[in-house]
Amino acid sequence: RILAMAPQFDPQGAANFSFPATGAKDDPLVNINAREQRTKEAWIKIMSAREARNDLRECYRREGVNHLDNCSQFAKAYLDAINAPFFTGGMSKRLHVLEGPH
């Protein structure tokens, strides 16, 4: 008996795989693929906000006492990133706790 070798695992291909859907409204794969897409988009937003935060932190450390003058564009980019619609992490979820009821 001859055993076939298992194909090599491709992590990039596995990350970009989506289940084939039939297109019917009650098809569970449509919901799974939509959830996967939303999750990927959320992670992209989170990672871009993290990158903006790291740039702001680096600018603060580099500029020292002049950070108010020289780092405003980084602060604006970070605030835009965390205030973006559907951003799922960071301070945007905790703002209602800090501000209290209106």
N, C-alpha and C positions, 0 to 999 in steps of 0.2 A: 504494500500500500504506500502510495506517495502522498505526502502532505504538502500542501501548497504553503508557501511562506506568506505570512501576514503582511499587508502593505504597511509601509512606514507611516507613522503619524505625522501629519503636517499641522503644527499649531496655528500657523497663519491661515491655512485653509479652514481649520476648525472654527476659528474666530469669525470668519466671514460666511459660514454656512448658514443657510436658512432652509427650513423645511418646505418642501413643495406643497402648496395649498391648492385646493380644488376651486376656491373662489366662492363657495357657498357661504351664506351668512352663519350657518350653524357649525361650520368647520372649525374645530378647536385649533387647528394649525394657524388659521388667520389670526386668532387672538395671541397665540404664542409668538408668532413672528412680529406682530405689532408691539408686544411687550418687550421683546428682545431689542427692537429698533429704538423704543423709548429709553430703554436702559442704556444702550450704547450712546445715544444722544445726551443723556443726563451725565454719563461719565465723561464725555468730551467736554461738556460745560464745566464740570467740577475740576477736571485737570487743567483747563485753560484758566480758571479762576485761581487755582493753586499756583500756576506759573506766574500769573500777574501778581499774586501776593509775594512770591519769592523775589520777583523783580523789585517790588516796592521795598521789601525788607533789605535787599542788597543796596538799593539807593540810599535808604536811611542810614545804613552803616557807613557807606562810602562818603556821604556828604556831611554827616555830623550835624553841626549847628545850622547849616544852610539847607537842611532838608526841606523846609517849607517852601523855599524858592525853587529848588532844583528837582524836586520829586513830585510835583503836583500832577504831571501827566501820568505817572505810575499810579498815584492814588486814584485819579479819575478812572483809569482803565480797570483797576481792581473793583471800585464801586460799581462801575458799569457791568462787570462780570458777575458780581454777586447779586445785583438787582435785576439781572436778566430774567425774562419770563421763564417759568418752569425750571429755575435753578433749584436743585433739590438738596443743597448742602450749605454749610457756612452759617453766617449770622442771619440770613433772611428768615430762617425758621424760628430763631430765638428772639427776634425783634419784638414780637407780641408779648413775650415774657418780660423783657426789659422795660417796655413802655407802659405796660399795664393796660387795663380796660379803658376804652374811650368813652 
